[in-house]
Amino acid sequence: MAAARFLFHTLTRNGVRGSRTLSRSISSSIEAVKEESVAAAQEETVVEYVEDDLKSRIFRLRLPKRSVTNVLEKWVGEGRAIPLSDLRSISRDLRRSRRFKHALEVSNLYPLSIRSGFVP
């Protein structure tokens, strides 16, 4: 507590004598924080695009009105296979996250995936 009080008094005394230097140091530190946050945000966007698997595409559909079938058709249209085990695990994870409509859509594709060639 005493250290904080000492620091406060030192800052206020220096602020009265050299208010320009105090404002410069504060503004430069704010700019440094802004630059760091921009760099961190850019790194996060790069990480988002690196991880592109079927499960992450389906879980990005937040609204129940969005169809999982469209995502699966696009995935197959890109020439990628969908193993039946992946469909089962995605459906289970959707049920655990209480996204029952999407889980039902995925589980309804089990028989279709075997007949139509979704599965390798």
MARTIMAR-219141 format. One record per residue (C-alpha): residue number from 1; residue in one letter; x, y, z. Coordinates in pm, whole numbers, plus 50000, padded with zeros to 5 digits. Example, Ala and Ser with C-alpha at 12.3 -4.5 7.8 and 13.67 -1.06 7.14 Angstrom:
- 1 / A / 51230 / 49550 / 50780 $
- 2 / S / 51367 / 49894 / 50714 $
***
This chain:
- 1 / M / 50000 / 50000 / 50000 $
- 2 / A / 50282 / 50236 / 50087 $
- 3 / A / 50456 / 50157 / 49758 $
- 4 / A / 50142 / 50240 / 49563 $
- 5 / R / 50102 / 50567 / 49752 $
- 6 / F / 50468 / 50656 / 49684 $
- 7 / L / 50426 / 50578 / 49314 $
- 8 / F / 50110 / 50788 / 49297 $
- 9 / H / 50278 / 51088 / 49459 $
- 10 / T / 50581 / 51053 / 49232 $
- 11 / L / 50364 / 51045 / 48922 $
- 12 / T / 50157 / 51343 / 49031 $
- 13 / R / 50470 / 51547 / 49116 $
- 14 / N / 50631 / 51459 / 48782 $
- 15 / G / 50303 / 51533 / 48608 $
- 16 / V / 50293 / 51885 / 48749 $
- 17 / R / 50654 / 51960 / 48656 $
- 18 / G / 50666 / 51795 / 48317 $
- 19 / S / 50314 / 51726 / 48203 $
- 20 / R / 50428 / 51690 / 47843 $
- 21 / T / 50661 / 51401 / 47920 $
- 22 / L / 50393 / 51218 / 48115 $
- 23 / S / 50139 / 51253 / 47836 $
- 24 / R / 50398 / 51148 / 47579 $
- 25 / S / 50486 / 50835 / 47774 $
- 26 / I / 50119 / 50746 / 47818 $
- 27 / S / 50035 / 50805 / 47453 $
- 28 / S / 50337 / 50607 / 47334 $
- 29 / S / 50247 / 50318 / 47561 $
- 30 / I / 49889 / 50326 / 47432 $
- 31 / E / 50017 / 50316 / 47074 $
- 32 / A / 50241 / 50021 / 47160 $
- 33 / V / 49946 / 49834 / 47308 $
- 34 / K / 49738 / 49907 / 46998 $
- 35 / E / 50013 / 49777 / 46771 $
- 36 / E / 50045 / 49458 / 46976 $
- 37 / S / 49669 / 49400 / 46970 $
- 38 / V / 49657 / 49449 / 46591 $
- 39 / A / 49942 / 49201 / 46547 $
- 40 / A / 49767 / 48949 / 46774 $
- 41 / A / 49440 / 48989 / 46582 $
- 42 / Q / 49619 / 48925 / 46253 $
- 43 / E / 49778 / 48610 / 46395 $
- 44 / E / 49438 / 48485 / 46514 $
- 45 / T / 49284 / 48528 / 46169 $
- 46 / V / 49569 / 48329 / 46018 $
- 47 / V / 49509 / 48050 / 46270 $
- 48 / E / 49138 / 48041 / 46186 $
- 49 / Y / 49202 / 47977 / 45818 $
- 50 / V / 49468 / 47713 / 45878 $
- 51 / E / 49232 / 47478 / 46058 $
- 52 / D / 48978 / 47381 / 45793 $
- 53 / D / 48825 / 47045 / 45859 $
- 54 / L / 48469 / 46925 / 45822 $
- 55 / K / 48389 / 46944 / 46192 $
- 56 / S / 48500 / 47307 / 46222 $
- 57 / R / 48299 / 47401 / 45913 $
- 58 / I / 47986 / 47245 / 46060 $
- 59 / F / 48039 / 47399 / 46403 $
- 60 / R / 48075 / 47742 / 46242 $
- 61 / L / 47708 / 47717 / 46148 $
- 62 / R / 47559 / 47884 / 46451 $
- 63 / L / 47201 / 47934 / 46340 $
- 64 / P / 46973 / 47629 / 46325 $
- 65 / K / 46829 / 47755 / 45996 $
- 66 / R / 47162 / 47698 / 45824 $
- 67 / S / 47182 / 47358 / 45662 $
- 68 / V / 47457 / 47109 / 45734 $
- 69 / T / 47374 / 46936 / 45408 $
- 70 / N / 47507 / 47231 / 45209 $
- 71 / V / 47837 / 47215 / 45397 $
- 72 / L / 47867 / 46842 / 45335 $
- 73 / E / 47785 / 46880 / 44965 $
- 74 / K / 48046 / 47153 / 44930 $
- 75 / W / 48300 / 46932 / 45109 $
- 76 / V / 48235 / 46645 / 44868 $
- 77 / G / 48234 / 46888 / 44574 $
- 78 / E / 48591 / 46983 / 44668 $
- 79 / G / 48685 / 46618 / 44615 $
- 80 / R / 48715 / 46524 / 44980 $
- 81 / A / 48576 / 46207 / 45133 $
- 82 / I / 48363 / 46185 / 45446 $
- 83 / P / 48424 / 45870 / 45648 $
- 84 / L / 48122 / 45729 / 45830 $
- 85 / S / 48313 / 45744 / 46160 $
- 86 / D / 48358 / 46120 / 46115 $
- 87 / L / 47984 / 46163 / 46056 $
- 88 / R / 47910 / 45970 / 46374 $
- 89 / S / 48154 / 46167 / 46588 $
- 90 / I / 48032 / 46501 / 46449 $
- 91 / S / 47673 / 46401 / 46519 $
- 92 / R / 47764 / 46300 / 46874 $
- 93 / D / 47947 / 46629 / 46935 $
- 94 / L / 47653 / 46826 / 46797 $
- 95 / R / 47416 / 46646 / 47033 $
- 96 / R / 47647 / 46717 / 47326 $
- 97 / S / 47644 / 47086 / 47240 $
- 98 / R / 47262 / 47071 / 47221 $
- 99 / R / 47244 / 47142 / 46848 $
- 100 / F / 46988 / 46874 / 46782 $
- 101 / K / 46867 / 46993 / 46441 $
- 102 / H / 47217 / 46982 / 46295 $
- 103 / A / 47285 / 46647 / 46461 $
- 104 / L / 46967 / 46508 / 46308 $
- 105 / E / 47071 / 46631 / 45964 $
- 106 / V / 47408 / 46460 / 45994 $
- 107 / S / 47262 / 46136 / 46126 $
- 108 / N / 47006 / 46128 / 45844 $
- 109 / L / 47296 / 46124 / 45600 $
- 110 / Y / 47434 / 45789 / 45724 $
- 111 / P / 47234 / 45575 / 45481 $
- 112 / L / 47273 / 45828 / 45200 $
- 113 / S / 47646 / 45850 / 45249 $
- 114 / I / 47689 / 45478 / 45194 $
- 115 / R / 47475 / 45473 / 44878 $
- 116 / S / 47583 / 45799 / 44715 $
- 117 / G / 47956 / 45783 / 44773 $
- 118 / F / 48014 / 46034 / 45052 $
- 119 / V / 48219 / 45765 / 45221 $
- 120 / P / 48550 / 45652 / 45063 $
***
